[in-house]
Amino acid sequence: MRLFSFKLLVILSLVVSIQGCTALKSLYSGDSDSSKNECADWKDYESKDDEDDCVDWDANKFRSQAKKAVDGGNYEKAIKVYEALEARFPFGPDSSQTQLDIAYAYYKNSDPESAIAAADRFIKMNPRNPNVDYAYYLKGLVNYNRDIGFTQRFIPTDASQRDPGNARNAYDIFAELVRKYPDSKYAPDSRKRMVALKNNLAMHEVHVARYYMKRKAYVAAANRASYVVEKYQRTTAVPYALQVMQEAYAKLDMPEQAKDAENVYKLNFPNGPPVPEYENATVSHKVWDFIGLEK
């Protein structure tokens, strides 16, 4: 009985050893299913031959194929190639650049969450990388363009009437970029975008104040407009905020405050607002506001 048990144990050990060797062979063999399947995700996109059979590719081949996909506007394929590159060569000399490239591909593929996550990962893992300023800039761009969908591409709308959350995020990211890397080549464009974002954020507050006026919440309207004048000086929204203050204080039977707002308006804007509320107003703008789809 003991002899039988010993033989059974030896047989089982041999079986386990054989299975283990098979597993290792499949893991390291260039002909393994896992290696072949690494290319399967993108092989059906456009390849009619073995061009995308990536089993024997080196890092440069992966990168060139990904760039080819990006240049051709096939960002979904580019993402898959970059992901395979990261999996195959996670510690290569250009691994940090791959992280930036995949973040950009996500951005162009209209996947803002993945783009921001990839940029954040790059910043966390490469805080001293010379391209870290681009990671911040890309995050700002993602939030800056996040609300631009089908409607705004074809019907001009007022961005200041939408939820300002993404605009605030974009402003904060651009501000961080300018503060940390004032000499970055992306700093000048970031500053320009910050001006536009600040104007939109200020006009959003004016829209909220006008909403309070329609609801006859005159105290809230006056406070919101006063906030614009104090916190968003030198923006295009200030004259419109002063107009709201005049009307709100008049409704509240506070003539002195209404007169003060009027005097400030006349002193600073004798010819009216220097920038029209819609600098390039179109029929679409007016129809959009009349319908009120963004409110």
The 8 nearest C-alpha neighbors of each residue, nearest first, counted from 0:
[[1, 3, 2, 4, 5, 6, 7, 8],
 [0, 2, 4, 3, 5, 6, 7, 8],
 [3, 1, 5, 0, 4, 6, 7, 8],
 [4, 2, 0, 6, 5, 1, 7, 8],
 [3, 5, 7, 1, 2, 6, 8, 0],
 [4, 6, 8, 2, 3, 7, 1, 9],
 [7, 5, 9, 3, 8, 4, 10, 2],
 [8, 6, 4, 10, 5, 9, 3, 11],
 [7, 9, 5, 11, 6, 10, 4, 12],
 [10, 8, 12, 6, 7, 11, 13, 5],
 [11, 9, 7, 13, 12, 8, 6, 14],
 [12, 10, 14, 8, 13, 9, 7, 15],
 [13, 11, 9, 15, 10, 14, 16, 8],
 [14, 12, 16, 10, 11, 15, 17, 9],
 [13, 15, 11, 17, 16, 12, 18, 10],
 [16, 14, 18, 12, 13, 17, 19, 11],
 [17, 15, 19, 13, 14, 18, 12, 20],
 [16, 18, 20, 14, 19, 15, 13, 21],
 [19, 17, 21, 15, 20, 16, 22, 14],
 [20, 18, 16, 22, 21, 17, 15, 23],
 [21, 19, 23, 17, 22, 18, 24, 16],
 [20, 22, 18, 24, 19, 23, 25, 17],
 [21, 23, 19, 25, 20, 24, 26, 18],
 [24, 22, 26, 20, 25, 21, 27, 19],
 [23, 25, 21, 26, 22, 27, 28, 20],
 [26, 24, 31, 22, 28, 23, 27, 21],
 [25, 27, 23, 24, 28, 22, 31, 33],
 [28, 26, 24, 25, 23, 29, 31, 30],
 [27, 29, 30, 31, 25, 24, 26, 23],
 [28, 30, 31, 27, 34, 54, 55, 25],
 [31, 29, 28, 32, 34, 35, 54, 25],
 [32, 30, 25, 28, 33, 34, 29, 35],
 [31, 33, 35, 34, 36, 30, 25, 37],
 [34, 32, 36, 31, 35, 37, 26, 25],
 [35, 33, 37, 31, 32, 36, 54, 29],
 [34, 36, 32, 37, 33, 38, 54, 31],
 [35, 37, 39, 33, 38, 34, 32, 40],
 [36, 38, 34, 35, 39, 33, 83, 40],
 [39, 37, 36, 40, 53, 35, 42, 41],
 [38, 40, 36, 42, 41, 37, 35, 43],
 [41, 39, 38, 42, 37, 79, 43, 36],
 [40, 42, 43, 39, 44, 76, 38, 79],
 [43, 41, 39, 44, 51, 46, 40, 38],
 [42, 44, 41, 45, 46, 39, 40, 47],
 [45, 43, 41, 42, 46, 76, 40, 47],
 [44, 46, 43, 47, 42, 41, 51, 48],
 [47, 45, 48, 42, 43, 44, 50, 51],
 [46, 48, 45, 49, 50, 43, 42, 44],
 [49, 47, 50, 46, 51, 52, 42, 45],
 [48, 50, 52, 51, 47, 46, 42, 53],
 [51, 49, 48, 52, 46, 47, 53, 42],
 [50, 52, 49, 53, 42, 46, 38, 48],
 [53, 51, 49, 50, 54, 38, 35, 42],
 [52, 54, 56, 51, 55, 38, 35, 37],
 [53, 55, 56, 34, 52, 35, 29, 38],
 [56, 54, 53, 57, 29, 52, 34, 60],
 [57, 55, 53, 60, 54, 61, 58, 59],
 [56, 58, 60, 59, 61, 55, 53, 88],
 [59, 57, 61, 60, 62, 84, 56, 88],
 [60, 58, 62, 61, 57, 63, 56, 64],
 [61, 59, 63, 57, 62, 58, 56, 64],
 [62, 60, 58, 64, 59, 63, 84, 65],
 [61, 63, 59, 65, 60, 64, 66, 58],
 [62, 64, 66, 60, 65, 61, 59, 67],
 [65, 63, 67, 61, 66, 62, 60, 68],
 [64, 66, 77, 62, 68, 67, 63, 80],
 [67, 65, 69, 63, 68, 64, 70, 62],
 [66, 68, 64, 70, 65, 69, 63, 71],
 [67, 69, 73, 71, 65, 77, 66, 70],
 [70, 68, 66, 72, 71, 74, 67, 73],
 [71, 69, 67, 72, 68, 66, 73, 65],
 [70, 72, 68, 69, 73, 67, 74, 66],
 [73, 71, 69, 70, 74, 68, 107, 75],
 [72, 74, 68, 71, 75, 76, 69, 77],
 [75, 73, 77, 76, 69, 108, 72, 104],
 [76, 74, 78, 77, 73, 108, 79, 104],
 [75, 77, 79, 78, 74, 73, 41, 80],
 [78, 76, 65, 74, 80, 68, 75, 79],
 [77, 79, 81, 75, 76, 80, 101, 104],
 [78, 80, 82, 76, 77, 81, 83, 75],
 [79, 81, 83, 77, 82, 78, 65, 84],
 [82, 80, 84, 78, 83, 79, 77, 101],
 [81, 83, 79, 85, 84, 80, 78, 86],
 [82, 84, 86, 80, 81, 85, 87, 79],
 [85, 83, 81, 87, 82, 86, 88, 61],
 [86, 84, 89, 82, 88, 83, 87, 81],
 [85, 87, 83, 84, 89, 88, 82, 81],
 [86, 88, 84, 85, 83, 89, 58, 82],
 [89, 87, 85, 91, 90, 86, 84, 58],
 [90, 88, 85, 86, 91, 87, 94, 84],
 [91, 89, 88, 94, 92, 93, 85, 95],
 [90, 92, 94, 88, 93, 89, 58, 95],
 [91, 93, 94, 90, 95, 96, 88, 89],
 [94, 92, 96, 91, 95, 97, 90, 58],
 [93, 95, 97, 91, 96, 92, 90, 89],
 [96, 94, 98, 97, 93, 99, 121, 125],
 [97, 95, 99, 93, 98, 94, 100, 130],
 [96, 98, 100, 94, 95, 99, 101, 93],
 [97, 99, 95, 96, 101, 100, 121, 102],
 [100, 98, 102, 96, 97, 101, 103, 118],
 [101, 99, 97, 103, 102, 98, 96, 104],
 [100, 102, 104, 98, 103, 99, 78, 97],
 [103, 101, 114, 99, 117, 105, 100, 104],
 [102, 104, 106, 100, 101, 105, 107, 99],
 [105, 103, 101, 107, 106, 102, 74, 108],
 [104, 106, 114, 108, 102, 110, 103, 107],
 [107, 105, 103, 114, 109, 104, 108, 110],
 [106, 108, 104, 109, 105, 103, 74, 110],
 [107, 109, 105, 106, 74, 110, 104, 75],
 [110, 108, 106, 107, 111, 105, 114, 145],
 [109, 111, 105, 108, 106, 113, 112, 114],
 [112, 110, 114, 113, 106, 109, 141, 115],
 [111, 113, 115, 114, 110, 116, 105, 117],
 [112, 114, 116, 115, 111, 110, 117, 105],
 [115, 113, 102, 105, 111, 117, 106, 112],
 [114, 116, 118, 112, 117, 113, 138, 119],
 [115, 117, 113, 119, 114, 118, 120, 112],
 [118, 116, 120, 102, 114, 115, 119, 113],
 [119, 117, 115, 121, 134, 120, 116, 102],
 [120, 118, 122, 116, 121, 117, 115, 123],
 [119, 121, 117, 123, 118, 122, 124, 116],
 [120, 122, 118, 124, 119, 123, 125, 98],
 [123, 121, 119, 126, 125, 120, 124, 131],
 [122, 124, 120, 121, 125, 126, 119, 118],
 [123, 125, 121, 122, 120, 126, 95, 119],
 [124, 126, 128, 122, 127, 121, 123, 131],
 [127, 125, 122, 128, 123, 124, 131, 121],
 [128, 126, 125, 129, 131, 130, 122, 124],
 [127, 129, 125, 130, 131, 126, 122, 95],
 [130, 128, 131, 127, 132, 126, 133, 125],
 [131, 129, 132, 128, 133, 134, 127, 96],
 [130, 132, 134, 133, 128, 129, 122, 126],
 [133, 131, 135, 130, 134, 136, 176, 180],
 [132, 134, 136, 131, 135, 130, 137, 185],
 [135, 133, 131, 137, 118, 132, 136, 138],
 [136, 134, 138, 132, 133, 137, 176, 139],
 [137, 135, 133, 139, 134, 138, 132, 140],
 [136, 138, 140, 134, 139, 135, 133, 141],
 [139, 137, 135, 141, 136, 140, 115, 134],
 [138, 140, 169, 136, 137, 142, 172, 141],
 [141, 139, 143, 137, 142, 138, 144, 136],
 [140, 142, 138, 139, 144, 143, 145, 111],
 [141, 143, 145, 169, 165, 139, 140, 144],
 [142, 144, 140, 169, 141, 145, 139, 166],
 [145, 143, 142, 147, 141, 146, 140, 139],
 [144, 146, 142, 147, 143, 141, 165, 111],
 [147, 145, 144, 148, 143, 165, 142, 158],
 [148, 146, 144, 145, 151, 152, 149, 150],
 [147, 149, 150, 151, 146, 152, 145, 144],
 [148, 150, 152, 151, 153, 147, 154, 146],
 [151, 149, 152, 148, 153, 154, 147, 155],
 [150, 152, 154, 153, 155, 149, 148, 147],
 [151, 153, 149, 150, 154, 148, 147, 155],
 [152, 154, 151, 150, 155, 149, 148, 156],
 [153, 155, 151, 150, 152, 156, 283, 284],
 [156, 154, 151, 284, 283, 153, 152, 157],
 [157, 155, 284, 151, 158, 154, 287, 283],
 [156, 158, 159, 160, 155, 284, 161, 277],
 [157, 159, 160, 161, 156, 199, 146, 203],
 [160, 158, 199, 203, 157, 161, 202, 200],
 [161, 159, 158, 203, 157, 293, 206, 294],
 [162, 160, 159, 158, 163, 293, 294, 203],
 [161, 163, 164, 160, 165, 159, 166, 203],
 [164, 162, 166, 165, 161, 167, 200, 159],
 [165, 163, 167, 166, 162, 168, 169, 161],
 [164, 166, 168, 142, 167, 163, 169, 143],
 [167, 165, 163, 169, 168, 164, 143, 170],
 [168, 166, 170, 164, 165, 169, 163, 171],
 [169, 167, 165, 171, 166, 170, 172, 164],
 [168, 170, 139, 166, 142, 172, 143, 167],
 [169, 171, 167, 173, 168, 172, 193, 174],
 [170, 172, 174, 168, 169, 173, 167, 175],
 [173, 171, 175, 169, 174, 139, 170, 168],
 [174, 172, 176, 170, 175, 189, 171, 139],
 [173, 175, 171, 177, 172, 176, 170, 178],
 [176, 174, 172, 178, 173, 177, 179, 171],
 [175, 177, 173, 179, 174, 178, 180, 135],
 [178, 176, 181, 174, 180, 186, 175, 179],
 [177, 179, 175, 176, 180, 181, 174, 173],
 [180, 178, 176, 177, 175, 181, 132, 174],
 [179, 181, 177, 183, 182, 176, 178, 132],
 [182, 180, 177, 183, 178, 186, 179, 176],
 [183, 181, 180, 184, 186, 177, 185, 187],
 [184, 182, 186, 185, 180, 181, 132, 177],
 [183, 185, 186, 182, 187, 188, 181, 132],
 [184, 186, 183, 188, 187, 189, 136, 133],
 [185, 187, 189, 183, 177, 184, 188, 181],
 [188, 186, 190, 189, 185, 191, 184, 183],
 [187, 189, 191, 190, 186, 185, 192, 184],
 [188, 190, 186, 192, 187, 191, 173, 193],
 [191, 189, 193, 187, 188, 192, 186, 194],
 [192, 190, 188, 194, 193, 189, 187, 195],
 [191, 193, 189, 195, 194, 190, 196, 188],
 [192, 194, 196, 190, 191, 195, 170, 197],
 [195, 193, 197, 191, 192, 196, 198, 190],
 [196, 194, 192, 198, 193, 197, 199, 191],
 [197, 195, 193, 199, 198, 194, 192, 200],
 [196, 198, 200, 194, 199, 195, 193, 201],
 [199, 197, 201, 195, 196, 234, 200, 235],
 [198, 200, 159, 196, 202, 197, 201, 203],
 [199, 201, 203, 197, 202, 198, 196, 159],
 [200, 202, 198, 204, 203, 199, 236, 227],
 [203, 201, 205, 199, 236, 204, 200, 159],
 [202, 204, 159, 200, 206, 201, 205, 160],
 [203, 205, 207, 201, 202, 206, 208, 223],
 [206, 204, 202, 208, 207, 203, 240, 224],
 [207, 205, 209, 203, 208, 204, 210, 202],
 [206, 208, 210, 204, 205, 209, 203, 211],
 [209, 207, 220, 205, 211, 210, 206, 223],
 [210, 208, 212, 206, 211, 207, 205, 213],
 [209, 211, 207, 213, 212, 208, 206, 214],
 [212, 210, 216, 214, 208, 220, 209, 213],
 [211, 213, 215, 209, 214, 210, 217, 216],
 [214, 212, 210, 215, 211, 209, 216, 217],
 [213, 215, 211, 212, 216, 210, 217, 209],
 [216, 214, 212, 213, 217, 211, 220, 218],
 [217, 215, 211, 214, 219, 212, 218, 220],
 [216, 218, 220, 247, 215, 219, 212, 221],
 [219, 217, 221, 220, 216, 222, 247, 251],
 [218, 220, 222, 217, 221, 216, 223, 211],
 [221, 219, 208, 217, 211, 223, 218, 222],
 [222, 220, 244, 218, 224, 223, 219, 247],
 [221, 223, 225, 219, 220, 224, 226, 218],
 [222, 224, 226, 220, 225, 208, 221, 219],
 [223, 225, 240, 227, 221, 226, 222, 208],
 [224, 226, 222, 228, 227, 223, 221, 229],
 [225, 227, 223, 229, 224, 228, 230, 222],
 [228, 226, 231, 224, 230, 225, 229, 201],
 [227, 229, 225, 226, 237, 232, 231, 230],
 [230, 228, 226, 227, 231, 232, 225, 224],
 [229, 231, 227, 226, 228, 232, 225, 201],
 [232, 230, 227, 228, 234, 229, 201, 233],
 [231, 233, 234, 228, 230, 229, 237, 227],
 [234, 232, 231, 235, 237, 236, 228, 198],
 [235, 233, 236, 198, 232, 231, 237, 201],
 [234, 236, 237, 198, 274, 233, 238, 273],
 [237, 235, 202, 234, 239, 201, 238, 240],
 [236, 238, 240, 239, 228, 235, 234, 241],
 [239, 237, 241, 240, 236, 272, 242, 264],
 [240, 238, 242, 241, 236, 237, 243, 205],
 [239, 241, 224, 237, 243, 242, 238, 205],
 [242, 240, 244, 238, 243, 239, 260, 245],
 [243, 241, 239, 245, 244, 240, 238, 246],
 [242, 244, 240, 246, 241, 245, 247, 224],
 [243, 245, 241, 221, 247, 242, 246, 248],
 [246, 244, 257, 242, 243, 248, 260, 247],
 [245, 247, 249, 243, 244, 248, 250, 242],
 [246, 248, 244, 250, 217, 249, 221, 245],
 [247, 249, 251, 257, 253, 250, 245, 246],
 [250, 248, 252, 246, 251, 247, 253, 257],
 [251, 249, 247, 248, 252, 246, 217, 253],
 [250, 252, 248, 249, 253, 247, 217, 218],
 [253, 251, 249, 250, 254, 248, 257, 247],
 [252, 254, 248, 251, 255, 256, 249, 257],
 [255, 253, 257, 256, 252, 249, 258, 248],
 [256, 254, 258, 257, 253, 259, 248, 260],
 [255, 257, 259, 258, 254, 253, 248, 260],
 [256, 258, 245, 254, 248, 260, 255, 259],
 [259, 257, 261, 255, 256, 260, 254, 262],
 [260, 258, 256, 262, 261, 257, 255, 263],
 [259, 261, 263, 257, 258, 262, 245, 241],
 [260, 262, 258, 264, 259, 263, 245, 265],
 [263, 261, 259, 265, 264, 260, 266, 258],
 [262, 264, 266, 260, 261, 265, 267, 259],
 [263, 265, 261, 262, 267, 268, 266, 260],
 [266, 264, 269, 262, 268, 263, 267, 261],
 [267, 265, 263, 264, 268, 262, 269, 261],
 [266, 268, 264, 265, 263, 269, 238, 262],
 [267, 269, 271, 265, 270, 264, 266, 272],
 [270, 268, 265, 271, 266, 267, 264, 272],
 [271, 269, 268, 272, 273, 265, 267, 266],
 [270, 272, 268, 269, 273, 238, 265, 264],
 [271, 273, 274, 238, 268, 275, 270, 239],
 [274, 272, 271, 275, 268, 270, 235, 238],
 [273, 275, 272, 278, 235, 276, 277, 271],
 [276, 274, 278, 277, 272, 273, 279, 235],
 [275, 277, 278, 274, 235, 280, 272, 236],
 [278, 276, 280, 275, 279, 274, 157, 284],
 [277, 279, 275, 280, 276, 274, 281, 273],
 [280, 278, 277, 281, 275, 276, 284, 155],
 [279, 281, 277, 278, 284, 282, 285, 283],
 [282, 280, 284, 283, 279, 285, 155, 277],
 [281, 283, 285, 284, 286, 280, 287, 155],
 [282, 284, 286, 281, 285, 287, 155, 154],
 [285, 283, 287, 281, 282, 286, 156, 155],
 [284, 286, 282, 288, 287, 283, 289, 281],
 [285, 287, 289, 283, 288, 284, 282, 290],
 [286, 288, 284, 290, 285, 289, 283, 291],
 [289, 287, 291, 285, 290, 286, 284, 292],
 [290, 288, 286, 291, 287, 285, 292, 284],
 [289, 291, 287, 288, 292, 286, 293, 285],
 [292, 290, 288, 289, 293, 294, 287, 286],
 [291, 293, 290, 294, 287, 288, 289, 286],
 [292, 294, 291, 161, 160, 288, 287, 157],
 [293, 291, 292, 160, 161, 288, 210, 206]]
